[in-house]
Amino acid sequence: MHSRVQTLAQLLLHTWAHSKPDQLLAGEGGARVAISSAELYRRVARLHFALRRLGLQRGDRCALLSEGRWERVAADFAMATGGIVGVLLDPALRGEQIRRALASSAARSIFVSTREQQEKIESIQKRSPLLDHVIAFEETTPDPARGLLGFTQLIAGGALDIKEREEFHAAIEKVQPEELASIVCASGAEDANGVLLTHADWLSGLLEAGLGIQPDDVALCCLPFSYLFARTIEYSCLLEGATVAHAATIEGALAGLEQVRPTLVAAEPAFFERLYLRVMQSLATLSPSRQKLFRWAFQVGARCRPCRLENRRLPADLRIEFAVADRLVFSALRAKLGGRIRRFMSSGGTLAPELTEFFHAVGLGSREETTITLGSRSSSDLRPTGST
Protein backbone atom coordinates (compact mmCIF):
# COMPACT_ATOMS: atom_id res chain seq x y z
CA MET A 1 0.00 0.00 0.00
CA HIS A 2 2.81 2.38 0.84
CA SER A 3 5.50 1.15 -1.56
CA ARG A 4 5.21 4.22 -3.77
CA VAL A 5 5.68 6.62 -0.86
CA GLN A 6 9.44 7.19 -0.82
CA THR A 7 9.60 10.89 0.06
CA LEU A 8 7.71 13.27 2.31
CA ALA A 9 6.54 15.02 -0.86
CA GLN A 10 4.93 11.80 -2.07
CA LEU A 11 3.37 11.34 1.37
CA LEU A 12 1.26 14.43 0.71
CA LEU A 13 -0.03 12.93 -2.56
CA HIS A 14 -0.76 9.66 -0.76
CA THR A 15 -2.78 11.54 1.86
CA TRP A 16 -4.66 13.49 -0.81
CA ALA A 17 -5.43 10.37 -2.85
CA HIS A 18 -6.93 8.65 0.22
CA SER A 19 -9.06 11.70 0.96
CA LYS A 20 -10.51 12.02 4.44
CA PRO A 21 -12.87 14.77 5.69
CA ASP A 22 -11.16 15.12 9.06
CA GLN A 23 -7.48 14.51 8.29
CA LEU A 24 -6.41 17.28 10.66
CA LEU A 25 -8.28 18.78 13.61
CA ALA A 26 -7.30 22.39 14.16
CA GLY A 27 -8.13 24.81 16.96
CA GLU A 28 -7.01 25.60 20.49
CA GLY A 29 -9.86 25.55 23.00
CA GLY A 30 -13.51 25.77 22.02
CA ALA A 31 -14.73 23.96 18.93
CA ARG A 32 -12.15 22.35 16.68
CA VAL A 33 -12.29 22.68 12.92
CA ALA A 34 -11.72 19.67 10.69
CA ILE A 35 -9.35 20.10 7.75
CA SER A 36 -9.84 17.55 4.99
CA SER A 37 -7.09 15.89 3.02
CA ALA A 38 -8.18 17.85 -0.06
CA GLU A 39 -8.04 21.16 1.81
CA LEU A 40 -4.61 20.34 3.25
CA TYR A 41 -3.44 19.59 -0.30
CA ARG A 42 -4.76 22.97 -1.53
CA ARG A 43 -3.11 24.93 1.28
CA VAL A 44 0.20 23.13 0.84
CA ALA A 45 0.14 23.71 -2.93
CA ARG A 46 -0.62 27.42 -2.54
CA LEU A 47 2.20 27.77 -0.02
CA HIS A 48 4.53 25.76 -2.27
CA PHE A 49 4.04 28.27 -5.09
CA ALA A 50 4.29 31.21 -2.68
CA LEU A 51 7.69 30.02 -1.43
CA ARG A 52 8.83 29.70 -5.01
CA ARG A 53 7.76 33.29 -5.69
CA LEU A 54 9.81 34.36 -2.69
CA GLY A 55 12.85 32.90 -4.43
CA LEU A 56 13.29 29.71 -2.41
CA GLN A 57 14.64 26.89 -4.54
CA ARG A 58 15.52 23.22 -4.16
CA GLY A 59 18.27 22.78 -1.60
CA ASP A 60 17.58 26.12 0.13
CA ARG A 61 16.91 26.06 3.86
CA CYS A 62 13.79 27.39 5.55
CA ALA A 63 13.36 27.24 9.35
CA LEU A 64 10.24 26.30 11.29
CA LEU A 65 9.77 27.58 14.87
CA SER A 66 6.43 26.29 16.11
CA GLU A 67 4.47 24.45 18.73
CA GLY A 68 1.83 21.93 17.72
CA ARG A 69 -0.64 23.33 15.17
CA TRP A 70 -1.92 22.54 11.69
CA GLU A 71 0.02 25.36 10.03
CA ARG A 72 3.31 23.67 10.79
CA VAL A 73 2.13 20.57 8.90
CA ALA A 74 1.26 22.67 5.85
CA ALA A 75 4.58 24.53 6.04
CA ASP A 76 6.48 21.27 6.40
CA PHE A 77 4.89 19.74 3.30
CA ALA A 78 5.22 22.95 1.28
CA MET A 79 8.96 22.81 1.89
CA ALA A 80 9.17 19.07 1.21
CA THR A 81 7.30 19.32 -2.10
CA GLY A 82 9.70 22.01 -3.28
CA GLY A 83 12.86 20.18 -2.24
CA ILE A 84 13.48 22.85 0.42
CA VAL A 85 15.26 21.69 3.56
CA GLY A 86 13.28 22.31 6.74
CA VAL A 87 15.34 23.52 9.70
CA LEU A 88 13.25 22.39 12.67
CA LEU A 89 13.79 24.55 15.73
CA ASP A 90 12.61 23.72 19.22
CA PRO A 91 10.24 26.52 20.34
CA ALA A 92 12.06 26.51 23.70
CA LEU A 93 15.24 27.82 22.05
CA ARG A 94 16.35 31.30 23.07
CA GLY A 95 17.04 34.08 20.57
CA GLU A 96 20.82 33.63 20.45
CA GLN A 97 20.46 29.86 20.05
CA ILE A 98 18.09 30.44 17.15
CA ARG A 99 20.50 32.94 15.56
CA ARG A 100 23.34 30.40 15.66
CA ALA A 101 21.13 27.66 14.23
CA LEU A 102 19.97 29.91 11.40
CA ALA A 103 23.55 30.91 10.61
CA SER A 104 24.80 27.32 10.73
CA SER A 105 22.08 26.07 8.42
CA ALA A 106 22.08 29.16 6.15
CA ALA A 107 18.31 29.43 6.46
CA ARG A 108 16.83 32.09 4.17
CA SER A 109 13.32 32.19 5.65
CA ILE A 110 11.55 31.16 8.84
CA PHE A 111 7.99 30.28 9.84
CA VAL A 112 7.00 31.42 13.35
CA SER A 113 3.94 30.33 15.30
CA THR A 114 3.15 33.02 17.87
CA ARG A 115 3.91 36.64 18.63
CA GLU A 116 6.34 35.43 21.31
CA GLN A 117 8.32 33.43 18.76
CA GLN A 118 8.17 36.33 16.31
CA GLU A 119 9.72 38.64 18.92
CA LYS A 120 12.65 36.24 19.30
CA ILE A 121 13.34 36.56 15.59
CA GLU A 122 12.98 40.34 15.66
CA SER A 123 15.64 40.49 18.38
CA ILE A 124 18.20 38.71 16.17
CA GLN A 125 17.09 39.71 12.67
CA LYS A 126 19.68 42.46 12.22
CA ARG A 127 22.40 39.95 13.09
CA SER A 128 21.04 37.34 10.66
CA PRO A 129 21.99 38.71 7.23
CA LEU A 130 20.91 35.58 5.33
CA LEU A 131 17.35 35.71 6.69
CA ASP A 132 15.11 37.30 4.07
CA HIS A 133 11.60 36.42 5.25
CA VAL A 134 9.70 35.88 8.50
CA ILE A 135 6.33 34.19 7.89
CA ALA A 136 3.88 34.53 10.81
CA PHE A 137 1.19 31.88 11.37
CA GLU A 138 -0.95 34.22 13.47
CA GLU A 139 -2.67 37.25 11.98
CA THR A 140 -0.22 40.08 11.41
CA THR A 141 0.18 43.19 9.28
CA PRO A 142 2.66 42.30 6.53
CA ASP A 143 5.74 44.52 6.41
CA PRO A 144 7.72 43.71 3.25
CA ALA A 145 10.43 46.18 4.23
CA ARG A 146 11.25 43.97 7.23
CA GLY A 147 10.53 40.76 5.37
CA LEU A 148 7.44 40.09 7.54
CA LEU A 149 4.74 38.10 5.72
CA GLY A 150 1.39 36.66 6.74
CA PHE A 151 0.83 32.91 6.40
CA THR A 152 -2.89 33.41 5.67
CA GLN A 153 -2.15 35.62 2.67
CA LEU A 154 0.34 33.11 1.28
CA ILE A 155 -2.14 30.22 1.22
CA ALA A 156 -5.00 32.28 -0.24
CA GLY A 157 -6.50 31.18 -3.53
CA GLY A 158 -8.86 28.56 -4.85
CA ALA A 159 -8.32 25.02 -6.04
CA LEU A 160 -5.46 24.39 -8.44
CA ASP A 161 -6.21 24.47 -12.13
CA ILE A 162 -4.94 21.70 -14.42
CA LYS A 163 -1.71 23.49 -15.31
CA GLU A 164 -0.90 24.29 -11.66
CA ARG A 165 -1.59 20.74 -10.59
CA GLU A 166 0.66 19.31 -13.29
CA GLU A 167 3.43 21.72 -12.29
CA PHE A 168 2.98 20.91 -8.59
CA HIS A 169 3.09 17.15 -9.15
CA ALA A 170 6.11 17.47 -11.44
CA ALA A 171 7.97 19.29 -8.63
CA ILE A 172 7.02 16.52 -6.20
CA GLU A 173 8.39 13.81 -8.49
CA LYS A 174 11.72 15.63 -8.73
CA VAL A 175 12.34 15.17 -4.99
CA GLN A 176 14.52 12.10 -4.43
CA PRO A 177 14.63 9.83 -1.34
CA GLU A 178 18.34 10.47 -0.74
CA GLU A 179 17.90 14.26 -0.69
CA LEU A 180 18.21 16.11 2.61
CA ALA A 181 14.76 16.80 4.08
CA SER A 182 15.37 18.15 7.58
CA ILE A 183 17.89 19.61 9.99
CA VAL A 184 16.60 19.07 13.52
CA CYS A 185 17.88 21.49 16.18
CA ALA A 186 16.80 20.57 19.72
CA SER A 187 16.91 22.83 22.77
CA GLY A 188 19.41 20.62 24.56
CA ALA A 189 22.02 20.82 21.81
CA GLU A 190 25.38 22.18 22.95
CA ASP A 191 26.03 23.88 19.61
CA ALA A 192 24.09 25.19 16.66
CA ASN A 193 24.46 22.03 14.57
CA GLY A 194 21.46 19.76 14.18
CA VAL A 195 20.76 16.22 13.05
CA LEU A 196 20.50 15.73 9.28
CA LEU A 197 17.69 13.53 7.95
CA THR A 198 16.93 12.59 4.36
CA HIS A 199 13.49 11.75 3.00
CA ALA A 200 14.51 8.09 3.08
CA ASP A 201 15.51 8.40 6.75
CA TRP A 202 12.03 9.60 7.64
CA LEU A 203 10.17 6.95 5.63
CA SER A 204 12.30 4.07 6.89
CA GLY A 205 11.87 5.41 10.43
CA LEU A 206 8.09 5.29 10.10
CA LEU A 207 8.23 1.60 9.21
CA GLU A 208 10.69 0.80 11.98
CA ALA A 209 8.73 2.69 14.65
CA GLY A 210 5.94 0.10 14.45
CA LEU A 211 3.34 2.29 16.16
CA GLY A 212 0.41 0.16 15.04
CA ILE A 213 -1.68 3.14 13.95
CA GLN A 214 -5.00 2.25 12.31
CA PRO A 215 -7.10 4.31 9.84
CA ASP A 216 -9.82 4.92 12.47
CA ASP A 217 -7.35 6.24 15.06
CA VAL A 218 -7.41 9.86 16.23
CA ALA A 219 -4.04 10.95 17.60
CA LEU A 220 -3.83 13.99 19.88
CA CYS A 221 -0.28 15.33 19.62
CA CYS A 222 1.12 17.93 22.01
CA LEU A 223 4.83 17.91 21.15
CA PRO A 224 7.20 20.44 19.54
CA PHE A 225 7.73 19.70 15.85
CA SER A 226 11.47 19.57 16.48
CA TYR A 227 10.89 16.31 18.39
CA LEU A 228 11.55 13.40 16.06
CA PHE A 229 8.74 11.47 17.70
CA ALA A 230 6.21 14.25 17.02
CA ARG A 231 6.85 14.04 13.30
CA THR A 232 6.95 10.23 13.42
CA ILE A 233 3.47 10.21 14.97
CA GLU A 234 2.05 12.72 12.51
CA TYR A 235 3.62 11.19 9.40
CA SER A 236 2.50 7.71 10.49
CA CYS A 237 -1.08 8.94 10.89
CA LEU A 238 -1.05 10.53 7.44
CA LEU A 239 0.46 7.39 5.92
CA GLU A 240 -2.22 5.16 7.48
CA GLY A 241 -5.13 7.55 6.93
CA ALA A 242 -5.67 8.33 10.61
CA THR A 243 -6.69 11.73 11.98
CA VAL A 244 -4.25 14.06 13.77
CA ALA A 245 -5.39 16.65 16.31
CA HIS A 246 -2.91 19.32 17.37
CA ALA A 247 -2.47 21.09 20.68
CA ALA A 248 0.05 23.87 21.23
CA THR A 249 -0.21 23.84 25.03
CA ILE A 250 -0.80 21.37 27.83
CA GLU A 251 -4.08 23.10 28.70
CA GLY A 252 -5.15 22.80 25.07
CA ALA A 253 -4.28 19.11 25.07
CA LEU A 254 -6.21 18.49 28.31
CA ALA A 255 -9.25 20.23 26.83
CA GLY A 256 -8.78 18.19 23.67
CA LEU A 257 -9.32 14.92 25.52
CA GLU A 258 -13.06 15.58 25.75
CA GLN A 259 -13.36 17.61 22.55
CA VAL A 260 -11.46 15.28 20.23
CA ARG A 261 -11.94 11.96 22.06
CA PRO A 262 -8.57 10.62 20.85
CA THR A 263 -7.53 6.99 20.72
CA LEU A 264 -3.82 7.91 21.00
CA VAL A 265 -2.15 10.71 22.96
CA ALA A 266 1.48 11.75 22.44
CA ALA A 267 2.86 14.37 24.81
CA GLU A 268 5.71 15.33 27.10
CA PRO A 269 5.83 14.03 30.71
CA ALA A 270 4.50 17.39 31.95
CA PHE A 271 1.15 16.66 30.28
CA PHE A 272 0.77 13.33 32.10
CA GLU A 273 1.89 14.88 35.38
CA ARG A 274 -0.80 17.57 35.01
CA LEU A 275 -3.42 14.97 34.09
CA TYR A 276 -2.49 12.80 37.09
CA LEU A 277 -2.70 15.83 39.38
CA ARG A 278 -6.19 16.63 38.09
CA VAL A 279 -7.35 13.09 38.76
CA MET A 280 -5.93 13.18 42.28
CA GLN A 281 -7.57 16.55 42.96
CA SER A 282 -10.92 15.17 41.79
CA LEU A 283 -10.44 12.11 43.96
CA ALA A 284 -9.93 14.32 47.03
CA THR A 285 -13.42 15.80 46.57
CA LEU A 286 -15.14 12.40 46.72
CA SER A 287 -16.76 10.93 49.79
CA PRO A 288 -14.61 8.68 52.00
CA SER A 289 -16.47 5.61 50.72
CA ARG A 290 -15.83 6.53 47.07
CA GLN A 291 -12.16 7.19 47.83
CA LYS A 292 -11.91 3.77 49.45
CA LEU A 293 -13.52 2.19 46.36
CA PHE A 294 -11.02 3.96 44.10
CA ARG A 295 -8.04 2.78 46.16
CA TRP A 296 -9.34 -0.80 46.02
CA ALA A 297 -9.83 -0.57 42.25
CA PHE A 298 -6.33 0.87 41.80
CA GLN A 299 -4.81 -2.01 43.78
CA VAL A 300 -6.65 -4.48 41.53
CA GLY A 301 -5.37 -2.71 38.43
CA ALA A 302 -1.81 -2.71 39.81
CA ARG A 303 -1.97 -6.47 40.32
CA CYS A 304 -2.99 -6.89 36.67
CA ARG A 305 0.01 -4.95 35.35
CA PRO A 306 2.66 -7.74 35.35
CA CYS A 307 0.43 -10.03 33.28
CA ARG A 308 -0.38 -7.28 30.80
CA LEU A 309 3.24 -6.25 30.34
CA GLU A 310 4.11 -9.87 29.58
CA ASN A 311 0.97 -10.44 27.44
CA ARG A 312 -0.18 -13.17 29.80
CA ARG A 313 -3.84 -14.02 30.44
CA LEU A 314 -5.13 -12.80 33.77
CA PRO A 315 -6.03 -15.49 36.32
CA ALA A 316 -9.79 -16.06 36.50
CA ASP A 317 -10.27 -14.48 39.94
CA LEU A 318 -8.21 -11.38 39.03
CA ARG A 319 -10.06 -11.07 35.72
CA ILE A 320 -13.37 -10.92 37.58
CA GLU A 321 -12.05 -8.41 40.11
CA PHE A 322 -10.79 -6.14 37.37
CA ALA A 323 -14.09 -6.33 35.50
CA VAL A 324 -15.85 -5.08 38.65
CA ALA A 325 -13.23 -2.35 39.25
CA ASP A 326 -13.45 -1.29 35.64
CA ARG A 327 -17.24 -1.04 35.69
CA LEU A 328 -17.45 0.83 38.99
CA VAL A 329 -14.43 3.13 38.70
CA PHE A 330 -12.16 3.04 35.67
CA SER A 331 -14.81 3.27 32.94
CA ALA A 332 -16.09 6.56 34.42
CA LEU A 333 -12.53 7.94 34.56
CA ARG A 334 -11.83 6.99 30.94
CA ALA A 335 -15.16 8.53 29.88
CA LYS A 336 -14.01 11.89 31.28
CA LEU A 337 -10.92 11.57 29.08
CA GLY A 338 -12.93 10.99 25.93
CA GLY A 339 -13.69 7.31 26.44
CA ARG A 340 -11.62 5.97 23.52
CA ILE A 341 -7.97 6.16 24.58
CA ARG A 342 -6.07 2.95 23.95
CA ARG A 343 -2.51 4.24 24.36
CA PHE A 344 -0.61 7.08 25.96
CA MET A 345 2.84 7.84 24.53
CA SER A 346 5.38 9.97 26.37
CA SER A 347 8.35 11.65 24.69
CA GLY A 348 10.93 14.26 25.60
CA GLY A 349 11.81 12.96 29.06
CA THR A 350 11.35 10.10 31.50
CA LEU A 351 7.89 9.52 32.88
CA ALA A 352 7.87 9.03 36.67
CA PRO A 353 7.36 5.33 37.56
CA GLU A 354 4.32 6.08 39.71
CA LEU A 355 2.61 7.75 36.76
CA THR A 356 3.32 4.81 34.47
CA GLU A 357 1.96 2.43 37.11
CA PHE A 358 -1.13 4.57 37.63
CA PHE A 359 -2.10 4.82 33.95
CA HIS A 360 -1.50 1.10 33.41
CA ALA A 361 -3.60 0.27 36.46
CA VAL A 362 -6.64 2.25 35.31
CA GLY A 363 -6.53 0.76 31.82
CA LEU A 364 -4.78 3.63 30.02
CA GLY A 365 -1.62 1.78 29.08
CA SER A 366 1.32 4.14 28.62
CA ARG A 367 4.33 3.75 26.41
CA GLU A 368 7.53 5.74 26.59
CA GLU A 369 9.22 6.90 23.38
CA THR A 370 12.34 8.53 24.69
CA THR A 371 14.58 7.60 21.76
CA ILE A 372 13.70 7.57 18.08
CA THR A 373 16.75 7.00 15.90
CA LEU A 374 16.30 8.12 12.31
CA GLY A 375 19.73 9.49 11.52
CA SER A 376 23.03 10.33 13.14
CA ARG A 377 24.71 12.97 11.00
CA SER A 378 25.29 16.49 12.22
CA SER A 379 24.74 19.58 10.12
CA SER A 380 28.47 20.21 10.48
CA ASP A 381 28.93 17.28 8.08
CA LEU A 382 27.32 19.23 5.26
CA ARG A 383 28.42 22.62 3.98
CA PRO A 384 25.40 24.98 4.03
CA THR A 385 24.15 26.47 0.80
CA GLY A 386 26.01 29.66 0.00
CA SER A 387 28.91 29.02 2.39
CA THR A 388 32.51 29.31 1.23
Secondary structure, DSSP 8 states (H G I E B T S, - for coil): --TT--SHHHHHHHHHHT--TTSEEE-SSSS-EEE-HHHHHHHHHHHHHHHHHTT--TT-EEEEE--S-HHHHHHHHHHHHTT-EEEEE-TT--HHHHHHHHHHHTEEEEEE-SHHHHHHHHHHGGG-TT--EEEESS----BGGGTEEEHHHHT-S-S--HHHHHHHHHHHHH--TTSEEEEEE-TT-SSS--EEEEHHHHHHHHHHH-----TT-EEEEES-TTSHHHHHHHHHHHHHT-EEEE-SSHHHHHHHHHHH--SEEEE-HHHHHHHHHHHHHHHHTS-HHHHHHHHHHHHHHHHHHHHHHTT----HHHHHHHHHHIIIIIHHHHHHTTS---EEEE-SS---HHHHHHHHHTT--EEE-----S--EEGGGS--TT--
